[in-house]
Amino acid sequence: MGIVGRVVHRCRLAIALLALAGHAGVAIAQLQPGENATATLAWADANKTSDHQKFVETVTRLGHEAATLTDKQRAHLRYLEAWQVAYAGDYETAVPLLETVVGSSPDKVLRFRATATLINILGIGHRYEEAFSRLSDLTDMLPSVTDPQARLQGLGEAAQMLATAGQYDLAAEYADRMIQSTPAGDSACKGTFIKLHSLFRGKRIDGNDPRYAKGIADCEAASENLIANALRADVADTAIRDKRPRDAIDILEKNYPAVLRDSYASLTSQVESLLAQAWWDVGDAAAAEKYADAAVKSAPGKDYSEPLAAALRTLFLIARQRGDFETAVQWLERYMQADKGYLDDVSARALAYQMVKQQLTSSRMEADALDRQNQILQLQREVDRRAVETSRLYIVLLLTVLATIGLWLARTKRSQLRFMRMARRDSLTGICNRQHFVERAQQVLLAAQKTGKPSCLVLFDLDHFKLVNDTYGHAEGDWVLLRVVAECRDHLLQDDVFGRLGGEEFAILFPGIDEAAGAKRAELIRAGIAAPPAGGPSSARVTASFGVACTLRHGHDLDRLLVVADEALYGGKSTGRDRVVVAMEEHATAKAPPPMAATRTEQPFGLARP
């Protein structure tokens, strides 16, 4: 089922049921004279997304005549009905319907296609381990499937699931196989989208790639307008990142009515979120707010997604610009919750993929071990028939097998521990990632609150860091981040909590110190970062702006401390950067007081070659 890219979506089931009821009221509730039910089902199957309204009418009409269909036709109809239930967003109902088709259909190809759709639904429902386990079964079945449409569906599902786990290169390879398997004369629109979007998410290409224009044209020619608009979303995303918001607006607003007509919640929310960002970059806060509100409302169900988080951040920025700090804090809290939920889901997908992969490896090893044990038993019978001396060889072989199993168990345990560590650490710097920092910081603050000891939260953000990437390249930017982390570690104690919140933004929690001591330690780190690089692969020079919030003044709630420290940080940026600003009382913070304990380096800010 699924379009493309696996962005999790939910439509309202009530809308789908009303649609079905409405179509049923006008449809002819019997087969037309001379109508071939098999051909009608094949047409409906081929036009599920390109002519969805007619598809619903056809499935509803055939459903009234299900008793007159053959077993094979009835199984095909049940598959299409399950597909429609899933498309409407009722995944809990769709899963058992699809499992029934998988378990009882007399058609092997239909069972294969139902399995592919079931994988899609399990992924959307966050049941990632089940989805990847079934995906392994699906890929094992692929070589024996000769039906071209079924192969396309299976390859597409494999590509999309691998993309959700961050395996973008592998997903692009499956999409290539999907394109190559497309029958002559048919459109390769879906395979093209999956390939381009996987390469886009993997940062192998951007929306300026000429293949995007060709892909959009091919999809429009095939009446796959929904997929064409998904491709346009990548192009618009690139335009926003390239500081061309007007181009993004021109691309999206022209096709926005078509996006609304398709009623695909995840794509609607993505387009509206991108429009909100583009209008904000242009400087039109009213238009940005309109689209950001729409993106929040159209976001699928209770799931967290990247477009939802981006829209909430835009609403936070708009409220802060207006001076409505109470509303801004509310939007910021929702944004942080959505961003954390989205990142948690990304981590869950990647971890589920690795766990299933490890389980499959373990199963194969177990099978090999069992085979070896069977061979040993056969050897034992042979040895018993020959002589007592040969029994010693059997004992040696048995001990070897036991040692192999023990080694396998130890390696499996080490792999599991390694995956757990990977999920808690930032892949580039090795320090706490956002999720792990929040967990540890909350624990430390709770302990400090019980003992009555103060703590200081420090947020800092590298000034003009984008210039590093634009001027020297992303490789040098990574070296700068590593140098900044190394400089911070020189000033940290064992109990300090240090993490990367994202991009060039970092946070440090100093337990057991007051406001003055926290500001002093932040100033030492600021001076160390601003100092000229002392050798090493990175020659770019950067500065950082710091915001400090102390529990004695602002309490032990981590979310509150993050908001206050973030406001102090941006107060420092607005008054010159490269400085430490201590957050004062709430009313004083709103007036953006001059920074405290600020020290400037000889270079005011930005980049310099030593």
C-alpha positions as CSV (number, residue, x, y, z in Angstrom):
1,M,0.0,0.0,0.0
2,G,2.0,2.9,0.9
3,I,3.3,5.8,-1.1
4,V,6.7,6.2,-1.0
5,G,9.1,7.2,1.6
6,R,7.4,5.7,4.6
7,V,6.5,9.0,6.3
8,V,4.1,7.8,9.0
9,H,0.5,8.9,8.4
10,R,-3.0,8.6,9.8
11,C,-6.3,9.6,8.0
12,R,-9.6,9.6,9.9
13,L,-11.5,6.3,9.6
14,A,-14.8,8.2,9.9
15,I,-14.1,10.1,6.7
16,A,-13.3,6.8,4.9
17,L,-16.5,5.1,6.2
18,L,-18.6,8.1,5.1
19,A,-16.9,7.9,1.7
20,L,-17.7,4.2,1.4
21,A,-21.3,4.8,2.5
22,G,-21.7,7.6,0.1
23,H,-20.4,5.6,-2.8
24,A,-22.5,2.6,-1.9
25,G,-25.6,4.8,-2.1
26,V,-25.1,5.6,-5.7
27,A,-23.3,2.4,-6.9
28,I,-25.0,-0.5,-8.6
29,A,-25.1,-3.3,-6.0
30,Q,-24.7,-6.1,-8.5
31,L,-22.3,-7.2,-11.3
32,Q,-23.1,-5.7,-14.7
33,P,-24.3,-8.1,-17.4
34,G,-21.3,-9.8,-19.0
35,E,-18.9,-8.1,-16.5
36,N,-15.7,-10.1,-15.8
37,A,-15.1,-9.8,-12.0
38,T,-11.5,-10.9,-12.3
39,A,-10.8,-8.0,-14.8
40,T,-12.7,-5.5,-12.7
41,L,-10.7,-6.5,-9.6
42,A,-7.4,-6.2,-11.6
43,W,-8.4,-2.7,-12.8
44,A,-9.3,-1.6,-9.2
45,D,-6.0,-3.0,-8.0
46,A,-4.0,-1.1,-10.6
47,N,-5.7,2.2,-9.9
48,K,-5.8,2.3,-6.1
49,T,-4.0,5.6,-5.9
50,S,-4.4,7.2,-9.3
51,D,-8.2,7.0,-9.3
52,H,-9.0,6.3,-5.6
53,Q,-12.6,7.4,-5.7
54,K,-13.5,5.0,-8.5
55,F,-11.5,2.3,-6.7
56,V,-13.7,2.7,-3.6
57,E,-16.8,2.6,-5.6
58,T,-15.7,-0.6,-7.4
59,V,-14.7,-2.4,-4.2
60,T,-17.9,-1.4,-2.5
61,R,-20.0,-2.6,-5.4
62,L,-18.2,-6.0,-5.7
63,G,-18.5,-6.4,-1.9
64,H,-22.3,-6.6,-2.3
65,E,-21.8,-9.5,-4.7
66,A,-19.0,-11.3,-2.8
67,A,-21.1,-14.5,-2.5
68,T,-21.2,-14.9,-6.3
69,L,-17.4,-14.6,-6.7
70,T,-15.0,-17.6,-6.9
71,D,-12.7,-18.3,-3.9
72,K,-9.7,-16.6,-5.8
73,Q,-11.8,-13.6,-6.7
74,R,-13.1,-13.3,-3.1
75,A,-9.6,-13.5,-1.7
76,H,-8.5,-10.7,-4.1
77,L,-11.5,-8.6,-3.0
78,R,-10.7,-9.2,0.7
79,Y,-7.2,-8.0,0.0
80,L,-8.4,-4.8,-1.6
81,E,-10.9,-4.2,1.2
82,A,-8.0,-4.6,3.8
83,W,-5.9,-2.2,1.7
84,Q,-8.7,0.4,1.8
85,V,-9.1,0.1,5.6
86,A,-5.4,0.7,6.0
87,Y,-5.4,3.6,3.6
88,A,-8.2,5.1,5.7
89,G,-6.0,4.9,8.8
90,D,-7.5,2.0,10.8
91,Y,-4.3,0.0,11.0
92,E,-5.5,-2.1,14.0
93,T,-8.4,-3.5,11.9
94,A,-6.3,-3.8,8.7
95,V,-3.6,-6.0,10.3
96,P,-5.9,-9.1,11.1
97,L,-7.6,-8.7,7.7
98,L,-4.3,-8.9,5.9
99,E,-3.1,-11.8,8.1
100,T,-6.3,-13.6,7.1
101,V,-5.4,-13.2,3.4
102,V,-1.8,-14.2,4.0
103,G,-3.0,-17.4,5.9
104,S,-5.9,-18.5,3.7
105,S,-5.6,-17.2,0.1
106,P,-5.2,-19.9,-2.5
107,D,-3.1,-17.5,-4.6
108,K,0.6,-17.5,-3.8
109,V,1.1,-14.1,-5.5
110,L,-1.7,-12.5,-3.5
111,R,-0.3,-13.9,-0.2
112,F,3.0,-12.3,-1.2
113,R,1.4,-8.9,-1.9
114,A,-0.7,-9.1,1.4
115,T,2.6,-9.7,3.2
116,A,4.1,-6.7,1.6
117,T,1.1,-4.5,2.6
118,L,1.2,-6.0,6.1
119,I,4.8,-4.9,6.5
120,N,3.9,-1.4,5.5
121,I,1.1,-1.3,8.1
122,L,3.2,-2.7,10.9
123,G,5.8,-0.1,10.2
124,I,3.3,2.7,10.3
125,G,2.0,1.3,13.6
126,H,5.5,1.4,15.1
127,R,5.7,-2.4,15.3
128,Y,9.1,-2.3,13.8
129,E,10.5,-5.6,15.0
130,E,7.5,-7.5,13.5
131,A,7.8,-5.4,10.3
132,F,11.5,-6.2,9.8
133,S,11.0,-9.9,10.7
134,R,8.3,-10.2,8.0
135,L,10.5,-8.2,5.6
136,S,13.1,-10.9,5.9
137,D,10.5,-13.5,4.9
138,L,9.4,-11.3,2.0
139,T,13.0,-10.9,0.6
140,D,13.5,-14.7,0.9
141,M,10.3,-15.2,-1.2
142,L,11.3,-12.6,-3.8
143,P,13.4,-14.9,-6.1
144,S,10.4,-17.3,-6.6
145,V,7.9,-14.5,-7.4
146,T,7.5,-14.0,-11.2
147,D,4.5,-11.7,-11.3
148,P,5.8,-8.3,-12.3
149,Q,3.4,-6.2,-10.2
150,A,3.9,-8.3,-7.1
151,R,7.7,-8.1,-7.5
152,L,7.4,-4.3,-7.9
153,Q,5.4,-4.1,-4.7
154,G,7.8,-6.4,-2.8
155,L,10.9,-4.5,-3.9
156,G,9.2,-1.2,-3.1
157,E,8.3,-2.3,0.4
158,A,11.8,-3.5,1.0
159,A,13.2,-0.2,-0.2
160,Q,10.9,1.8,2.0
161,M,11.4,-0.2,5.1
162,L,15.2,0.0,4.7
163,A,14.9,3.7,4.3
164,T,13.0,4.0,7.6
165,A,15.9,2.3,9.3
166,G,18.4,4.7,7.9
167,Q,19.8,2.2,5.4
168,Y,19.6,4.7,2.5
169,D,22.2,3.2,0.2
170,L,20.6,-0.3,0.5
171,A,17.1,1.2,0.0
172,A,18.3,2.9,-3.2
173,E,19.7,-0.4,-4.5
174,Y,16.3,-2.0,-4.0
175,A,14.6,1.0,-5.7
176,D,17.0,0.5,-8.6
177,R,15.9,-3.1,-8.9
178,M,12.3,-1.9,-8.7
179,I,12.9,0.5,-11.7
180,Q,14.6,-2.3,-13.7
181,S,11.7,-4.7,-13.0
182,T,9.1,-2.2,-14.3
183,P,7.4,-3.7,-17.4
184,A,8.0,-1.9,-20.7
185,G,5.4,0.8,-21.2
186,D,4.6,1.1,-17.5
187,S,5.7,4.1,-15.4
188,A,8.7,3.8,-13.0
189,C,7.3,6.7,-11.0
190,K,7.2,5.0,-7.6
191,G,10.6,3.4,-7.9
192,T,12.1,6.7,-9.0
193,F,10.7,8.5,-6.0
194,I,11.9,5.9,-3.5
195,K,15.4,6.0,-5.0
196,L,15.6,9.8,-5.2
197,H,14.1,10.3,-1.7
198,S,16.5,7.7,-0.2
199,L,19.5,9.4,-1.8
200,F,18.1,12.7,-0.6
201,R,17.6,11.5,3.0
202,G,21.1,10.0,2.9
203,K,22.5,13.3,1.8
204,R,23.8,11.8,-1.5
205,I,21.9,14.3,-3.6
206,D,19.6,17.4,-3.1
207,G,16.6,18.7,-4.8
208,N,18.7,20.5,-7.5
209,D,19.5,17.2,-9.0
210,P,18.1,17.1,-12.6
211,R,16.6,13.7,-12.0
212,Y,14.0,15.4,-9.8
213,A,12.6,17.4,-12.7
214,K,12.4,14.2,-14.9
215,G,10.8,12.2,-12.1
216,I,8.1,14.8,-11.5
217,A,7.3,14.9,-15.2
218,D,7.2,11.1,-15.4
219,C,4.8,10.9,-12.4
220,E,2.5,13.6,-13.8
221,A,2.4,11.7,-17.1
222,A,1.4,8.6,-15.2
223,S,-1.3,10.5,-13.3
224,E,0.6,9.8,-10.1
225,N,0.2,13.4,-8.9
226,L,0.5,12.5,-5.2
227,I,4.0,11.1,-5.8
228,A,4.9,14.1,-8.0
229,N,4.0,16.4,-5.1
230,A,6.1,14.3,-2.7
231,L,9.1,14.9,-5.1
232,R,8.3,18.6,-5.2
233,A,8.5,18.6,-1.4
234,D,12.2,17.5,-1.6
235,V,12.9,20.2,-4.2
236,A,11.3,22.9,-2.0
237,D,13.2,21.6,1.0
238,T,16.4,22.1,-0.8
239,A,15.4,25.6,-1.9
240,I,14.7,26.6,1.7
241,R,18.1,25.2,2.8
242,D,19.8,27.1,-0.1
243,K,18.2,30.4,1.1
244,R,15.8,30.5,-1.8
245,P,12.4,30.6,0.1
246,R,10.6,32.3,-2.8
247,D,11.4,29.4,-5.1
248,A,10.0,27.0,-2.5
249,I,6.8,29.1,-2.2
250,D,6.4,29.1,-5.9
251,I,6.8,25.4,-6.2
252,L,4.5,24.4,-3.3
253,E,1.6,27.0,-3.4
254,K,0.9,26.2,-7.0
255,N,0.4,22.6,-6.2
256,Y,-1.1,23.0,-2.7
257,P,-4.8,22.6,-3.8
258,A,-3.9,19.3,-5.4
259,V,-2.1,18.2,-2.2
260,L,-5.3,19.0,-0.2
261,R,-7.5,17.1,-2.7
262,D,-5.3,13.9,-2.3
263,S,-6.0,14.0,1.5
264,Y,-2.7,12.2,2.3
265,A,-2.1,13.5,5.8
266,S,1.7,13.1,6.0
267,L,2.3,14.9,2.7
268,T,-0.1,17.6,3.5
269,S,1.6,18.3,6.8
270,Q,5.0,18.2,5.2
271,V,4.0,20.7,2.4
272,E,2.4,23.1,5.0
273,S,5.4,22.9,7.3
274,L,7.7,23.7,4.4
275,L,5.5,26.7,3.4
276,A,5.6,27.9,6.9
277,Q,9.4,27.8,7.0
278,A,9.6,29.5,3.6
279,W,7.3,32.4,4.5
280,W,9.1,32.8,7.8
281,D,12.4,33.1,5.9
282,V,10.8,35.7,3.6
283,G,9.6,37.7,6.6
284,D,5.9,37.2,6.3
285,A,5.0,36.1,9.9
286,A,1.2,36.0,9.2
287,A,1.5,33.6,6.2
288,A,4.1,31.5,8.2
289,E,1.7,31.2,11.1
290,K,-1.2,30.2,8.8
291,Y,0.7,27.4,7.3
292,A,2.3,26.3,10.5
293,D,-1.1,26.1,12.2
294,A,-2.4,24.0,9.3
295,A,0.6,21.7,9.4
296,V,0.0,21.0,13.1
297,K,-3.7,20.3,12.5
298,S,-3.1,18.0,9.5
299,A,-0.2,16.1,11.2
300,P,-1.2,12.4,11.3
301,G,-2.8,11.3,14.5
302,K,-0.7,11.2,17.6
303,D,2.5,10.4,15.8
304,Y,5.5,12.7,16.0
305,S,7.1,13.6,12.7
306,E,9.8,15.9,11.4
307,P,7.3,18.3,9.7
308,L,5.3,18.6,12.9
309,A,8.4,19.5,14.9
310,A,9.4,22.0,12.3
311,A,6.0,23.6,12.3
312,L,5.9,23.9,16.1
313,R,9.4,25.5,16.0
314,T,8.1,28.1,13.5
315,L,5.2,28.9,15.8
316,F,7.6,29.3,18.7
317,L,9.7,31.7,16.7
318,I,6.7,33.8,15.6
319,A,5.4,34.1,19.2
320,R,8.8,35.0,20.5
321,Q,9.1,37.7,17.8
322,R,5.8,39.2,18.9
323,G,6.9,39.3,22.5
324,D,4.3,36.8,23.6
325,F,6.7,34.8,25.7
326,E,4.0,32.8,27.5
327,T,2.7,31.4,24.2
328,A,6.3,31.0,23.0
329,V,7.2,28.8,25.9
330,Q,4.1,26.6,25.2
331,W,5.1,26.2,21.6
332,L,8.7,25.5,22.6
333,E,7.6,22.8,25.0
334,R,5.5,21.2,22.3
335,Y,8.3,21.5,19.8
336,M,10.8,19.8,22.2
337,Q,8.3,17.0,22.9
338,A,7.6,16.5,19.2
339,D,11.3,16.6,18.3
340,K,12.2,14.2,21.1
341,G,9.3,11.8,20.0
342,Y,10.5,11.9,16.4
343,L,14.1,11.3,17.3
344,D,13.0,8.4,19.6
345,D,11.0,6.9,16.7
346,V,14.0,7.2,14.4
347,S,16.2,5.5,17.0
348,A,13.6,2.8,17.5
349,R,13.5,2.0,13.8
350,A,17.2,1.7,13.5
351,L,17.5,-0.4,16.6
352,A,14.7,-2.7,15.5
353,Y,16.4,-3.3,12.2
354,Q,19.7,-4.1,13.9
355,M,18.1,-6.4,16.4
356,V,16.2,-8.3,13.7
357,K,19.4,-8.5,11.7
358,Q,21.2,-9.9,14.7
359,Q,18.4,-12.3,15.5
360,L,18.6,-13.7,11.9
361,T,22.3,-14.1,12.2
362,S,21.9,-15.8,15.5
363,S,19.2,-18.1,14.1
364,R,21.5,-19.1,11.3
365,M,24.3,-19.8,13.8
366,E,21.9,-21.8,15.9
367,A,20.9,-23.8,12.8
368,D,24.6,-24.4,12.0
369,A,25.2,-25.4,15.6
370,L,22.3,-27.9,15.4
371,D,23.6,-29.3,12.2
372,R,27.0,-29.8,13.7
373,Q,25.5,-31.5,16.7
374,N,23.6,-33.9,14.4
375,Q,26.8,-34.6,12.6
376,I,28.5,-35.3,16.0
377,L,25.7,-37.7,17.0
378,Q,26.2,-39.6,13.8
379,L,29.9,-39.7,14.3
380,Q,29.3,-40.9,17.9
381,R,27.3,-44.0,16.6
382,E,30.1,-44.7,14.1
383,V,32.7,-44.3,16.9
384,D,30.8,-46.6,19.2
385,R,30.7,-49.3,16.5
386,R,34.4,-49.1,15.9
387,A,36.4,-48.8,19.2
388,V,36.6,-47.1,22.5
389,E,39.7,-45.1,21.4
390,T,37.6,-43.1,18.9
391,S,35.3,-41.9,21.7
392,R,38.1,-39.4,22.7
393,L,37.8,-37.7,19.4
394,Y,34.1,-37.3,19.9
395,I,34.7,-35.6,23.3
396,V,37.1,-33.2,21.7
397,L,34.6,-32.4,18.9
398,L,31.8,-31.9,21.5
399,L,33.9,-29.5,23.5
400,T,34.7,-27.6,20.4
401,V,31.0,-27.2,19.6
402,L,30.3,-26.1,23.2
403,A,33.1,-23.6,23.0
404,T,31.7,-22.3,19.6
405,I,28.3,-21.8,21.1
406,G,29.8,-20.1,24.2
407,L,31.7,-17.8,21.9
408,W,28.6,-17.0,19.9
409,L,26.7,-16.2,23.0
410,A,29.4,-13.9,24.3
411,R,29.6,-12.1,20.9
412,T,25.8,-11.8,20.7
413,K,25.8,-10.2,24.2
414,R,28.6,-7.8,23.2
415,S,26.7,-6.8,20.1
416,Q,23.6,-6.1,22.0
417,L,25.5,-3.9,24.5
418,R,27.2,-2.1,21.6
419,F,23.8,-1.3,20.0
420,M,22.5,0.1,23.3
421,R,25.6,2.4,23.6
422,M,25.1,3.5,20.0
423,A,21.6,4.5,20.8
424,R,22.7,6.8,23.7
425,R,25.7,8.5,22.1
426,D,26.1,11.2,19.4
427,S,27.6,9.4,16.4
428,L,30.1,12.2,15.6
429,T,31.4,13.5,19.0
430,G,30.8,10.5,21.2
431,I,29.1,12.6,23.9
432,C,25.5,12.2,25.1
433,N,22.9,12.6,22.4
434,R,19.8,14.8,23.0
435,Q,17.7,11.9,24.5
436,H,20.4,10.6,26.8
437,F,21.3,14.1,28.0
438,V,17.7,14.8,28.9
439,E,17.4,11.6,30.8
440,R,20.7,12.0,32.8
441,A,20.1,15.7,33.4
442,Q,16.6,15.0,34.9
443,Q,18.1,12.4,37.2
444,V,20.9,14.8,38.4
445,L,18.4,17.6,38.9
446,L,16.1,15.3,40.9
447,A,19.0,14.3,43.1
448,A,20.0,17.9,43.6
449,Q,16.5,18.9,44.5
450,K,16.3,16.2,47.2
451,T,19.7,17.3,48.7
452,G,19.0,21.0,48.4
453,K,22.1,21.6,46.4
454,P,22.1,24.1,43.5
455,S,22.9,23.2,39.9
456,C,23.6,25.3,36.7
457,L,22.5,24.5,33.2
458,V,24.6,25.9,30.4
459,L,23.4,26.1,26.8
460,F,25.9,27.2,24.1
461,D,25.7,27.5,20.3
462,L,28.6,28.1,17.9
463,D,28.4,31.5,16.3
464,H,28.1,31.6,12.5
465,F,28.9,27.9,12.3
466,K,27.2,27.7,8.9
467,L,30.1,29.8,7.6
468,V,32.5,27.1,8.5
469,N,30.6,24.5,6.4
470,D,30.1,27.0,3.6
471,T,33.7,28.3,3.6
472,Y,35.8,25.2,4.4
473,G,33.4,22.3,3.8
474,H,31.5,19.9,6.1
475,A,34.5,17.8,6.8
476,E,36.2,20.8,8.4
477,G,33.0,21.6,10.2
478,D,33.0,18.1,11.8
479,W,36.6,18.7,12.9
480,V,35.6,22.0,14.5
481,L,32.8,20.2,16.5
482,L,35.3,17.6,17.7
483,R,37.7,20.3,18.8
484,V,35.0,22.2,20.6
485,V,34.0,19.0,22.4
486,A,37.6,18.3,23.3
487,E,38.0,21.8,24.7
488,C,34.8,21.4,26.8
489,R,36.0,18.1,28.2
490,D,39.2,19.8,29.5
491,H,37.0,21.9,31.8
492,L,34.5,19.2,32.9
493,L,34.4,17.2,36.1
494,Q,33.3,13.6,36.5
495,D,29.7,14.4,37.6
496,D,29.1,17.0,34.9
497,V,26.5,16.0,32.2
498,F,27.6,17.0,28.6
499,G,25.5,16.5,25.5
500,R,24.9,17.6,21.9
501,L,21.3,18.7,21.4
502,G,21.7,18.9,17.6
503,G,23.8,20.6,15.0
504,E,26.1,23.1,16.7
505,E,24.1,23.4,19.9
506,F,25.4,21.8,23.1
507,A,24.3,21.7,26.8
508,I,26.2,21.1,30.1
509,L,24.7,20.5,33.5
510,F,27.0,21.5,36.4
511,P,25.7,19.8,39.6
512,G,26.5,21.2,43.0
513,I,27.5,24.8,42.0
514,D,25.8,28.2,42.2
515,E,25.2,30.8,39.6
516,A,28.5,32.6,40.0
517,A,30.5,29.4,39.7
518,G,28.5,28.2,36.8
519,A,29.1,31.5,34.9
520,K,32.8,31.3,35.7
521,R,33.2,27.8,34.4
522,A,31.2,28.7,31.3
523,E,33.5,31.7,30.7
524,L,36.5,29.3,30.9
525,I,35.0,27.1,28.2
526,R,34.0,30.1,26.1
527,A,37.6,31.4,26.2
528,G,39.0,28.0,25.3
529,I,36.7,27.7,22.3
530,A,37.5,31.2,21.1
531,A,41.3,30.6,21.4
532,P,43.2,30.0,18.1
533,P,43.4,26.3,17.2
534,A,46.7,24.8,18.4
535,G,47.5,22.6,15.5
536,G,45.3,19.6,14.4
537,P,43.3,19.0,11.2
538,S,41.0,22.0,11.8
539,S,42.3,25.5,11.1
540,A,38.9,27.3,11.3
541,R,38.4,29.5,14.3
542,V,35.0,29.9,15.9
543,T,33.3,31.5,18.9
544,A,30.3,30.5,21.0
545,S,27.5,32.2,22.8
546,F,26.4,30.9,26.2
547,G,23.3,31.0,28.3
548,V,23.4,30.0,32.0
549,A,20.4,29.2,34.2
550,C,20.7,28.3,37.9
551,T,18.2,26.2,39.9
552,L,18.4,28.7,42.8
553,R,16.7,31.2,40.6
554,H,14.7,29.2,38.2
555,G,13.9,25.9,39.9
556,H,14.8,22.3,39.2
557,D,12.5,21.7,36.2
558,L,14.7,20.8,33.2
559,D,12.3,22.1,30.6
560,R,12.1,25.5,32.4
561,L,15.9,25.7,32.7
562,L,16.3,24.9,29.0
563,V,13.8,27.6,28.0
564,V,15.5,30.2,30.3
565,A,19.0,29.3,29.3
566,D,17.9,29.4,25.6
567,E,16.5,32.9,26.0
568,A,19.8,34.0,27.7
569,L,21.8,32.4,24.9
570,Y,19.9,34.3,22.3
571,G,20.1,37.4,24.3
572,G,23.9,37.1,24.1
573,K,23.7,36.5,20.3
574,S,21.6,39.6,19.8
575,T,24.1,41.7,21.8
576,G,27.2,40.7,19.9
577,R,27.8,36.9,20.4
578,D,31.0,35.3,21.9
579,R,29.8,35.9,25.4
580,V,28.3,34.3,28.6
581,V,24.9,35.6,29.6
582,V,23.4,34.6,33.0
583,A,19.6,34.3,33.0
584,M,18.0,36.6,35.6
585,E,14.5,36.7,36.9
586,E,11.7,36.0,34.4
587,H,10.6,39.6,34.1
588,A,14.2,40.7,33.6
589,T,14.8,38.0,31.0
590,A,11.9,39.2,28.9
591,K,13.5,42.7,28.7
592,A,16.7,41.1,27.3
593,P,19.2,42.7,29.8
594,P,22.8,43.3,28.9
595,P,25.0,40.1,29.2
596,M,26.8,39.4,32.5
597,A,30.4,38.2,32.8
598,A,30.9,38.7,29.1
599,T,34.5,38.6,27.7
600,R,35.4,39.2,24.1
601,T,38.3,37.7,22.4
602,E,40.5,39.7,20.0
603,Q,38.5,38.3,17.1
604,P,34.9,39.6,17.7
605,F,33.2,36.5,16.1
606,G,33.1,34.4,13.0
607,L,36.0,32.6,11.3
608,A,39.7,33.4,11.0
609,R,42.7,31.5,9.8
610,P,45.5,31.4,12.4
